[in-house]
Amino acid sequence: MAIFFLILTCFFIIIANIIGFITYKKKTNLYSAAFTILLLAALFAGIGGILALLVIQDAFAIFYGLQVGYYLMLNSLIVFIVAVIVSVIKKFKSS
């Protein structure tokens, strides 16, 4: 059972990053990609919680969804930090 949820967490992270990359390509803005991943964290946390409730059939399974959301929020934070670093490097390079 743990392997299933680990694979599902990795799948959600990969899908969120792909959608964030598509957002970056359309808007050419890393901040919008980070915001998209942050919004997907809430969506995928809800989906993961519902799936866990259906599979495990226990009230405490909702914490699985919160764990997925936590990892995606960390992922969004990493993308945001990269966006800030890229912006600072671009600013120093142009001046």
C-alpha positions as CSV (number, residue, x, y, z in Angstrom):
1,M,0.0,0.0,0.0
2,A,2.8,2.4,0.8
3,I,4.4,1.9,-2.6
4,F,1.1,2.8,-4.3
5,F,0.9,6.1,-2.4
6,L,4.6,6.9,-3.0
7,I,4.1,6.3,-6.7
8,L,1.0,8.5,-6.6
9,T,2.9,11.3,-4.9
10,C,5.7,11.2,-7.5
11,F,3.1,11.2,-10.2
12,F,1.4,14.3,-8.8
13,I,4.7,16.1,-8.5
14,I,5.7,15.2,-12.1
15,I,2.3,16.3,-13.4
16,A,2.4,19.6,-11.4
17,N,5.9,20.3,-12.8
18,I,4.8,19.6,-16.4
19,I,1.8,21.9,-16.0
20,G,4.1,24.5,-14.5
21,F,6.5,24.2,-17.4
22,I,3.7,24.6,-19.9
23,T,2.6,27.7,-18.0
24,Y,6.2,29.0,-18.2
25,K,6.4,28.4,-21.9
26,K,3.1,30.2,-22.6
27,K,3.8,33.2,-20.3
28,T,7.6,33.1,-20.1
29,N,7.5,34.0,-16.4
30,L,8.9,31.7,-13.7
31,Y,6.7,33.4,-11.1
32,S,3.5,32.3,-12.9
33,A,4.9,28.8,-13.1
34,A,5.6,28.8,-9.3
35,F,2.1,30.2,-8.7
36,T,0.5,27.5,-10.9
37,I,2.4,24.8,-9.0
38,L,1.2,26.3,-5.7
39,L,-2.4,26.2,-6.9
40,L,-2.0,22.6,-8.1
41,A,-0.7,21.8,-4.6
42,A,-4.2,22.5,-3.2
43,L,-5.9,20.6,-6.0
44,F,-3.7,17.5,-5.8
45,A,-3.8,17.5,-2.0
46,G,-7.6,17.2,-2.3
47,I,-7.4,14.6,-4.9
48,G,-4.8,12.6,-3.0
49,G,-6.9,12.8,0.2
50,I,-10.0,11.6,-1.6
51,L,-8.1,8.7,-3.2
52,A,-6.6,7.8,0.2
53,L,-10.1,7.8,1.8
54,L,-11.4,5.5,-0.9
55,V,-8.5,3.1,-0.7
56,I,-7.7,3.0,3.0
57,Q,-11.3,3.7,4.2
58,D,-10.1,5.4,7.4
59,A,-10.7,9.0,8.5
60,F,-7.0,9.6,9.1
61,A,-6.3,8.9,5.4
62,I,-7.0,12.5,4.7
63,F,-3.5,13.3,6.1
64,Y,-2.1,11.6,3.0
65,G,-3.6,14.4,0.9
66,L,-2.0,17.0,3.2
67,Q,1.3,15.3,2.8
68,V,1.0,15.5,-1.0
69,G,0.1,19.1,-0.7
70,Y,3.1,19.7,1.6
71,Y,5.5,18.2,-1.0
72,L,4.0,20.2,-3.8
73,M,4.2,23.4,-1.7
74,L,7.9,22.7,-1.1
75,N,8.2,22.2,-4.9
76,S,6.5,25.5,-5.5
77,L,8.8,27.2,-3.0
78,I,11.9,25.8,-4.8
79,V,10.6,27.1,-8.2
80,F,9.9,30.5,-6.6
81,I,13.4,30.7,-5.2
82,V,14.9,29.8,-8.6
83,A,12.7,32.5,-10.2
84,V,14.1,35.1,-7.7
85,I,17.7,34.0,-8.3
86,V,17.2,34.1,-12.1
87,S,15.7,37.6,-11.8
88,V,18.6,38.8,-9.7
89,I,21.1,37.4,-12.1
90,K,19.4,39.0,-15.0
91,K,19.3,42.4,-13.3
92,F,23.0,42.3,-12.4
93,K,23.9,41.1,-15.9
94,S,22.0,43.8,-17.6
95,S,23.5,46.6,-15.5
